[in-house]
Amino acid sequence: MDSRKGWWVVFGCVVTLTITTGVGFFSTAVLAEDILLQTGWSELDYSKAVTFWGISAALIRPLSGALIDRFGPRRMMVLGICIASAAEFMAGQVDVLWQFYAVMVMAPIGLMCCTYIPVATVVTHWFDKQIGGATGLAMLGLGLDGGIFTIIARNLVTNVGYQTSFTWLAGTLLLAIVPTLLFIRSPRPGELDQGDVEADADSESSKEPTSDLTLIESVRTRSFWALSMGDMLTGMVFMVLNTLLVLYLTKDTGDGDFATGVFSVLSFGLGFGILVFGPLGDLFNFNRVMSIC
């Protein structure tokens, strides 16, 4: 049921994801050194803030998924962008540690509604046969964002400090509303290519009928818990690497520009991996592809 219009949706996802995750996930890591220098907070204080961020993200993800199913990806993405932008702006205004913690709890509430969860959801609405390749391309923003916005954030903090940087980044985040409204939407009835729909119907007629599992049925399956555990473990590594690498690499080398450059290269590598391994999931057993990754 793949539609040509779906590729424009994928394009919108790439642009939106590049901005939202670039600002929301990666920029703060680059600003961390200046935050600690200007406020006098310790590295442990900052690590606690990262922990609060991760706990908030974990708790909000199931709710954000349910809201996306109910109200649609585009509406929730616009709302999420506004919430995340407000959190980004507030991060530049606070000067008390508990307030910074509160902002770090608030940010994922918006980010979970405007990043990879709605992107994955809307892509599955448009694609069937090429879902791995389409999802991989849509998620390309997860690599472009860190590669681009780490450099932007580094230049901002060098020239104007972390507080003004947060203000500029909050405004930049709002720009993601434009590609969201222009390109990202679920297909309307009858909008998918009719030839593909008929071909899919013929191929499905020879298969046994399937149905969606309920939430209770899902949590009773081994696959659910295997995916959840894998997501948790990879997410832990992803979170620690992205939030603390620049800070500690700068501390070890004394060169913030070098640390930012390393982070940028790693992020572009992430984008390359997403772009390559997404289509491989369409061609080979996805369990094997995941194991190789």
C-alpha positions in Angstrom: 0.0 0.0 0.0 3.0 2.3 -0.4 2.1 5.7 -1.8 4.2 8.2 -3.6 2.7 10.9 -1.3 4.1 9.0 1.6 7.7 9.9 0.6 6.8 13.6 1.1 5.7 12.6 4.6 9.1 11.0 5.0 10.8 14.2 3.9 8.8 16.2 6.4 9.7 13.7 9.1 13.4 14.1 8.3 13.3 17.8 8.6 11.2 17.9 11.7 13.2 15.2 13.5 16.4 16.9 12.6 15.3 20.1 14.4 13.4 18.6 17.3 16.0 16.0 18.3 18.9 18.3 17.4 17.7 20.9 19.8 16.0 18.7 22.4 18.4 15.8 22.6 21.9 17.0 21.6 22.3 20.7 22.2 22.1 20.6 26.0 25.1 18.2 26.0 27.2 20.8 24.3 26.0 23.6 26.7 26.7 21.5 29.8 30.2 22.7 30.4 29.2 26.4 30.3 26.2 25.7 32.5 28.4 24.2 35.2 30.9 27.0 34.9 28.3 29.8 35.2 26.2 28.2 37.9 28.8 26.5 40.0 26.8 23.2 39.9 28.8 20.0 40.0 29.0 17.3 37.4 27.0 15.1 39.8 24.3 17.7 39.9 24.2 17.7 36.1 24.1 13.9 36.0 21.1 13.9 38.3 19.4 16.2 35.9 20.0 13.7 33.1 18.6 11.0 35.3 15.4 12.9 35.9 15.2 13.5 32.1 15.5 9.8 31.5 12.9 8.8 34.1 10.5 11.4 32.8 10.9 10.2 29.2 10.4 6.6 30.2 7.2 7.4 32.1 5.7 9.7 29.4 6.4 7.4 26.4 3.4 5.0 26.9 1.1 8.0 27.4 2.4 9.8 24.4 1.9 6.7 22.3 -1.7 6.5 23.4 -2.3 10.2 22.7 -0.8 9.9 19.3 -3.1 7.0 18.5 -6.1 9.0 19.6 -5.4 12.5 18.3 -3.1 11.8 15.4 0.7 12.3 14.9 0.5 15.8 13.5 -1.6 17.4 16.3 0.5 15.8 19.0 3.8 16.8 17.3 2.7 20.5 17.1 1.8 20.3 20.8 5.0 18.5 21.7 7.1 21.1 19.8 5.5 23.9 21.8 6.0 22.2 25.1 9.6 21.3 24.3 10.3 24.9 23.1 8.9 26.3 26.3 11.1 24.0 28.3 14.2 25.0 26.3 13.4 28.7 26.9 12.9 28.1 30.6 16.3 26.3 30.8 18.0 29.5 30.0 16.1 31.5 32.7 16.6 29.3 35.7 19.5 29.7 38.1 18.4 27.4 41.0 19.2 23.7 40.7 15.7 22.4 41.6 14.3 24.6 38.8 16.7 23.1 36.3 15.6 19.7 37.5 12.0 20.7 36.9 12.8 21.8 33.4 14.6 18.6 32.6 11.5 16.7 33.7 9.3 18.9 31.6 11.3 18.7 28.4 10.7 15.0 27.6 6.9 15.5 27.9 7.1 17.5 24.7 9.9 15.6 23.0 8.3 12.2 23.3 5.3 13.7 21.4 7.3 15.2 18.6 10.2 12.9 17.8 10.6 9.3 16.9 7.3 7.9 18.3 5.0 9.9 16.1 7.4 9.6 13.2 7.4 5.8 13.4 3.6 5.9 13.7 2.9 8.0 10.7 5.3 6.1 8.5 3.6 2.8 9.2 0.3 4.5 8.1 1.8 5.2 4.7 4.0 2.2 4.0 3.8 -1.6 4.1 6.2 -3.2 1.6 9.0 -0.7 2.1 8.4 0.1 5.8 12.0 -0.6 6.8 13.5 1.6 4.2 10.9 4.4 4.7 11.3 4.3 8.5 15.1 4.3 8.2 15.0 7.3 5.9 12.5 9.1 8.1 14.8 8.5 11.1 17.8 10.0 9.3 17.1 13.1 11.3 18.4 11.3 14.4 21.9 11.4 12.8 21.7 14.8 11.0 20.5 16.5 14.1 23.5 15.7 16.3 25.9 16.3 13.4 24.5 19.8 12.7 23.1 21.1 16.0 26.2 20.2 18.1 28.2 22.6 15.9 25.4 25.3 16.1 25.2 25.0 19.9 28.9 25.2 20.3 29.1 28.4 18.3 26.2 29.9 20.2 27.6 29.1 23.6 31.0 30.4 22.7 29.6 33.7 21.5 26.6 34.4 23.7 26.7 32.0 26.7 24.4 29.2 27.6 21.4 31.3 28.7 21.0 33.2 25.4 21.8 29.9 23.5 18.8 28.3 25.1 16.6 31.2 24.0 17.9 30.9 20.4 17.4 27.2 20.4 13.9 27.5 21.7 13.0 29.7 18.8 14.7 27.3 16.4 12.6 24.5 17.8 9.4 26.3 16.9 10.5 26.3 13.3 9.8 22.5 13.3 6.1 23.3 13.3 6.4 24.4 9.6 7.4 21.0 8.1 5.1 19.3 10.5 2.0 21.1 9.2 3.1 21.1 5.6 4.1 17.5 5.2 3.2 15.2 8.1 -0.2 13.7 8.1 -2.0 10.3 8.0 -3.4 9.1 4.7 -7.0 10.0 3.9 -9.4 7.2 2.8 -8.7 6.1 -0.8 -5.5 8.2 -1.0 -3.0 5.3 -1.2 -2.1 4.1 -4.6 -5.0 1.8 -5.8 -2.7 -0.5 -7.7 -0.6 -1.2 -4.6 -3.7 -1.6 -2.5 -5.1 -4.3 -5.0 -1.7 -6.0 -5.1 -1.6 -6.1 -1.4 -5.1 -7.5 -1.2 -4.2 -10.3 -3.6 -1.1 -11.2 -1.7 -2.9 -11.1 1.6 -5.8 -13.3 0.4 -3.6 -16.4 0.5 -2.5 -15.7 4.1 -4.3 -16.5 7.3 -6.2 -13.5 8.8 -4.4 -11.5 11.4 -5.6 -9.0 14.0 -4.0 -6.5 16.3 -3.2 -7.6 19.8 -4.7 -5.8 22.8 -2.4 -4.2 25.4 -3.0 -7.1 27.8 -2.3 -9.7 25.0 0.9 -7.8 24.0 2.4 -7.7 27.5 2.0 -11.5 27.7 4.2 -12.1 24.7 7.9 -12.8 24.8 8.5 -10.4 21.9 7.1 -7.5 23.9 9.5 -8.0 26.8 12.4 -8.7 24.5 11.9 -5.5 22.6 11.3 -3.5 25.8 14.5 -4.8 27.3 16.5 -4.2 24.2 15.1 -0.7 23.9 16.0 0.0 27.5 19.6 -1.2 27.3 20.3 0.6 24.0 18.5 3.6 25.3 20.8 3.7 28.4 23.9 3.7 26.3 22.4 6.2 23.9 21.4 8.6 26.7 24.7 8.4 28.6 26.8 8.9 25.5 24.8 11.8 24.1 24.5 13.7 27.4 27.9 13.2 29.0 30.4 12.6 26.2 31.1 16.2 25.3 31.3 17.2 29.0 33.9 14.6 30.0 35.8 14.6 26.7 36.2 18.4 27.2 37.4 17.8 30.7 39.9 15.2 29.6 41.3 17.1 26.6 40.7 20.7 27.6 39.4 21.3 24.1 35.6 21.9 23.8 35.8 22.3 20.0 37.5 18.9 19.7 34.9 17.2 21.9 32.1 18.8 19.9 33.7 17.7 16.6 34.0 14.1 17.9 30.3 14.2 19.0 29.3 15.5 15.6 31.2 12.8 13.7 29.6 10.1 15.9 26.1 11.6 15.2 26.7 11.5 11.4 27.7 7.9 11.8 24.5 7.2 13.6 22.6 8.7 10.6 24.6 6.5 8.2 23.7 3.4 10.2 20.1 4.2 10.3 20.1 4.8 6.5 21.8 1.5 5.8 20.2 -0.9 8.2 16.6 0.3 7.7 16.4 -1.1 4.2 18.2 -4.2 5.2 15.3 -5.0 7.5 13.1 -5.2 4.4 15.4 -7.7 2.7 16.5 -10.0 5.6 15.3 -11.4 8.9 15.0 -8.3 11.1 16.1 -10.2 14.2 19.5 -10.9 12.5 19.8 -7.3 11.4 19.2 -6.1 15.0 21.7 -8.6 16.3 24.4 -7.4 13.9 23.7 -3.8 14.9 
